[in-house]
Amino acid sequence: MMAYDYDVLVVGAGIVGLATALALTQERAGLRVGVLEKEAAPAGHQTGHNSGVIHSGVYYRPGSLKARYATEGAAAMVAFCREHGLAHQVPGKLIVATSGAELPRLAELAARGRRNGITVEELTARQILDYEPAVAGLAGLRIDSTGICDFGEVARTYARLAAERGAVLRTRSEVRAIERRTDGITVRCADGAELRCAVLVNCAGLYSDRLAQLAGDDPGLRIIPFRGEYYELTEQRSALVRGLVYPVPDPAFPFLGVHLTRGIDGEVHVGPNAVPALAREGYHWHTVRPGELAETLRFPGSRRLARQHWRYGLGELHRSLSKHAFTAAVQRLLPSVTAADLVRAGSGVRAQAVARDGTLLDDFAFAGFDPGDPTSTRRLVHVLNAPSPAATASLPIGREVARRALAALDAGG
């Protein structure tokens, strides 16, 4: 019988992996939990490169995991920040229709939000100005429950709380090999460490598909990295935006469009767009990893996605390369803004799962051990798709992943 270093070993110290570790330690006292992170500190990628919005859940298909976990997670996130003294605000947000063609989609969005249990106030053009005097629109929705916080700080707090309950975070521990046996799993890291566990949990984000393959599982999808590029309003013009302002999203895509976000630091972030990144950690155009790019291009889902949505992609690419085009997109919401009012800010990379037929996975996706399916993969739990609003929903996602991991542990792997 294998001697375990950990009962459950989590790969990935982003906000989802750390929420999972925290949930495991809360659910079962004395459980030996380890977290592996390839970087020098947690929350270095998706968790630390986003707009910090606590999403209400208004966008997501009723009954979906995103709808359930976002609405539950938004309330839980605000309560968590309040309990632990983390900077946060709940300013609410506007979703604004700027053309007649968007009005039916705005009405459907209001109905969807109400089906998800969210309070939605419908606004006229005049009422929009009561909240955001510089914003133009034909009609809008007001969502009071939308908030902002620093998700990197939230994740570090998860890590601290989990450590206080006995969890061990190992940084600079990139996973290089996974050996599955009937009595356990051995993980080999780049630093030479060899760790044994009863159950392995894959929360590797941008590398979740690759880790699943490393463990011998075919995830049936690939992570395609999309870079989101942000601008900020200059300090002199930041007063143009009081809170959070979003366009009406295109229902064909899981991206919310260029929006305006006043963060907890008072700076107004503008963006992001969504362009294919040339590396999984491709935060800039000059960051190219030929092997990763070739892997993406070889995947049939990538080619089908490009054929289906090339017009949308060209528009995003144009806004990435042209500040004038990006400014024009912002002016739909904020007519008085000029290119001189916008300065380049940071970028983030979204780990978007794409199926072989080119479909963008719209919901959170888990694989591996399923307590309801005795034929499912044993000793492994995979989080294969957890883009936005995963940070908002991290507490309920963590509890779900922990539930699956503990069920796998109780089943003897």
N, C-alpha and C positions, 0 to 999 in steps of 0.2 A: 504494500500500500504506500502511495506517494506521501511524503511528509510535506505539508503545505507551509509556505512562508506566509500566505494570505488565504483567508477563506474566499474573499472576492477581490479581484484586482481590476481596477478601472483604468483604461487607457485614454488619456486626454484630460487635461486640467483646464478646459474651458468651463463656461458657466454650467453646461449640462452635466459634464463629468463630475464637477465638484458638488452640484446639487444632488447627484446620485450618491456620491460618497457620504454626504451629510445625511440623506434619507436612510441609507444603510445603517449608519451608526445610531440614528434615532430609533429605528425600528427594532434593532437587536443589540442589546448591550453586550460588550465583550467580543463582538464580531471583529475579526482581523481584516481590515480594509486597507488596501494600498491604492495609490493613484500614480500613474506614470505620466510624465510630461517631457516631451523632447526639448522644450525651450528651458531657459534659465529661471523662468518665473511663470506662474499661471496667467491665464486670460490674455495671452499674447496675440491672438489672431481674431477670429470673428467677435469674441466677447469684448475685446478692447478696441475694436474699430467699427463702431456703429453710432447712430445718432442718439442713443440713450432713451428712446421713446418706450414708455410702458403702454403697450397697445391695448385697446379696449376689447377687441374681438369682433368689431363691427364688420370686417371684411370677409369673414371666413364662412364657408358653407355650413349651414345649420346641421348639427349632428356630427360634424367632422372633429377629429382630435384637435385641430387648430382652434376651432370655435370653442370647444369645451375647455381646453387648457388655457387659452388666452383670457377668457372671461374669468375663470377661476384664478389664474396666475396673476392677473392685473391687481386684483384685490389683495392677494397674498403678498405680492411684491411691495405694494404700498405699506402694508402692515409690517412686513419684514424691515423695510427701511426705517419706519417709525420706531420699531422696537429696538433696533441696533444703532440708532442715531446717525443713519446714513443720509446724506444730502438728497433730497427729492422734492418734487413739487407735483401738484395735480392741477395744471392750468386748463385742462380740456383742450379740444381741438376743433377746427372747422374743416369740413370737406366741401370743396367749392366747385360747382359746375360753371364753366366759362363759355359754353356754347350750347345751343339748343339740342344738339345731338347727344349731349351728356345728361340731359334732364331725365330721360327714362332710366338710365343707369343709376342716377342719383336716387330716384324713387325706389328702385329695386334694392339699393344699398340700405336705405332707411328701413325697408321691410325686413331685410336680412338681419340687420342689427337688432330689431325688435324681436325677431324669432330667436335670436341668441340671448335674449334677456337683457339687452342694453337699452338704456334710456337715450332716445334720439329726439332732438328738437329740430324741426324743419324751419329754415330761415328764408326770408325773401332777400332780394338784393339789398334793400335798405337795412334790414336787420343784420346782415353780414358786417356792415360798416360800424354797427354798435360794438362789435367785438374787435374788428380789424379795420380801422379807417382807411388804410392804404391798399386793401385787397379788393379786387374787382371780381364780381361773379353775378350770374343770373339768379342763382339759388344756392342754398347750402344746407349742411347738416351740422349741428353742434353736438359733440360728444363730450360730456362733462367728465367722464371717468378716465380719460387719457392723461398719462403723467409722464414725467421725465426723471431720470436718475443716472448714476454712473454705474453701468453694469460691471465694469472692471472692479470697482470697489465692492460691489455686491458679491462677485465671485471670490474675491480675496477674503471676504467675511465668511462665506461658505467654507472656504479652506480652513480658516482659523477655528471655526466651530467644530468642523469634522475632526481636526487635529486634537482639539480638547477632549473629544470622545474616543481618541485612540487611533484615528486614521493616520496613515503615513504617506506624505507626498514626496515622491522622488523626482526631482527635476533633472534635466540633461540626460534623460533616460529614453532615448528613441528605441522603439521596438523594431528589431531586425528579423526575428524568427519566432514562430509559434509552433510548438509541438503538442498535438492532442493525443492523449491516451485515455483509456477507459477510466482510469482512476485519478485523472487530473490533467492540468495543462502546464507546460513549461514555456516561459517567455524569455527570450534572450535579447538583451539590449545592446546598443552600440558601445556602451562603456564596459562591456564584458560581463555585466551582471546576469545571473541566471536565476529566475524567480519562478516558484511553483505556486499554483493556486488551484482551488476547487472549481471556481467559476471565473470566467474572464468577461468583462463588459467593455464593449467597443464604443467609446464616445469620442472618436478621433476626428470628428468634424470634416475638414477638408480632405482627410485621408481615410475616412470610414470605409469606403469601398475597397481601398487597397488593403486595409487591415483585415477586412472580412476575407479577402482572397488569400492573404497570408495565413489565415487560420483554416483554410481549406473550404470555405463557403463561397458559393457563387451568389453575389447579391442581386444579380439580374439587372443592374443599373450601373451608372458611372457618376461620379461627382464631377460636374463641369464647373470650374471656377468662373464667377462673374465679378468683375471689379465695379464697385460703386465709387464714383469720384465726387467729392464735395468741394463747394466754395463756401466762403463766409462773407456776410455783409461787413463792410468796413465799420469801424467803431462809430464813425460819424453818421452812418445810415442805419445802424442796427435798430433804431427806434421805429423804423418802418414796420416791424413785426413785433407784436405783443406776445404771441404764444406759438401755437402749432397750426400750420395751414397746409392742407393736402389737396391735390387735384382728385378728380374722379378716376379711379384706376381702370385700366383695360382688363376686363375679366378673363381674357385669354392668357394673361401672364401673372406670375406670382409677385411681380414687382409693383410698387405703389406709385411710381413716378416721382418726378422732381418736386420736392416739398420744402417747406420752410419750418425750421425747428429752433426755437429759443431754448438753449440748453441751461443746465443748472448754473453754468458759469456766466450766463448772460449773453454769450455770443450766439449769433443767429447762423445756423448751418443751413446751406442751400444745396439740395441734391437728395439722393445720389442718382446718377444715371446707371445704366447696367450694360457693360461691355464685356465680351469674353476676355478673360485674363490669359496671358501666355505662360502662366505657371500657377501652380496651386497657391503659392504665396506671392502672386504677381500684383503687388501694390502699385507698380508703375509700368508704363509701356516698355521701358528698357529692361525690365526683369523678365527674362526669357529662359525657360528650361526646356531645351529641345526634346528630351525624353518624355517629359510630361505633356508637352504640346503634341508630340507624335501620338502618344497614347490617347489623347482626347480626339485627335483627327481620325484615328483608326476606328474608334467606337462608332458603330452604325447609327446610334441614336444622335450623335453630334451632327452627322451629315444630314439626317432627316430633319432635325431641328432647324438647321441652317436653311434647308430648302423650303420649309414651311413658313419661316418667319424672317426671311432675309430683309424685307422692307423695314420691319420694326428694328432689326439689328442695324441697318444702315443709318436710321435716324439716331439711334443711341451712339453709334460710332461718330457721326457728324457732330453731335453735341460734345463728345469727348475731345475731338480734335479742334473744334472751333468754339472759342469763348463767345463769339457773336451768336452762334446757334444756341448755346446753352443759355445765354442771357435772354434770347427770344422766348425760350421755353418758360423761364422764370417770369417774364413779363405778362404771360397769360394770367397769372395770379396777382402779380405785383407790378402794375403798369409803369410806375414811376422809377423803377430800378434801371440802372444803366450798367454797362460793362465795367465802368470805373468803380462802381460800388461793390464789385465782387472780387475777392482775392482767393487764390487757390488755398485749399485746406487739405486735410488728409484723405486717404482712400481706405476702403475696406474691401475684403473679398468674401463673397457669399458662396458657400458650399451648396450648390444646387444639384439635386439628384435628377438624372435624366434616364428614362427607360430606353430600351433598345429601339422602340418605334418612334423615338423623338419626343415623347411626351415629357413635359416638365412635371415632376411629381409635386402636387399641390399641397399634400398633407404630410404631417409627420409620419415617418415610417420606421418600424422596428422589425427585427428579424431575430433568428436564433431560437432559444428556448421559449416555448409558449406553454404555460401551465394548462391550457385548454386543449393542447394537441400533443398526445403522447408520442407522435412520430417526429416531432420537431427536433432540431439540432440540440444536442445536450452540451451542457457546460459553457455555453456561449450566449451572450445577449448583444445584439448589434443595434445601435441607433444609426440608421442609414440616411435619414433625411430630417434635419432639424434646423432649417433656416428661420428667419424671422417669421413669427414672433417667439422663437425658442427662448430668447433671454427673458422676455416677459413671462413666459410659461415655464420657466426652469424649475420652479418648485414642484408643480404637479407632474412635469415630465420626470424629474428625479425620483419622485415617489413611484411612478409607474415602472421605470427601469429597475429600481430597487426591488419592487414587488416581483418582477420577473426573475431577477438574480437570486433572490431568496428562495423562490419556488424551485429554481434549478438546483440550488444548494440542498434544499430539503429532499429533492428527488434523487439525491446522490449523484448529481451531474447527469 
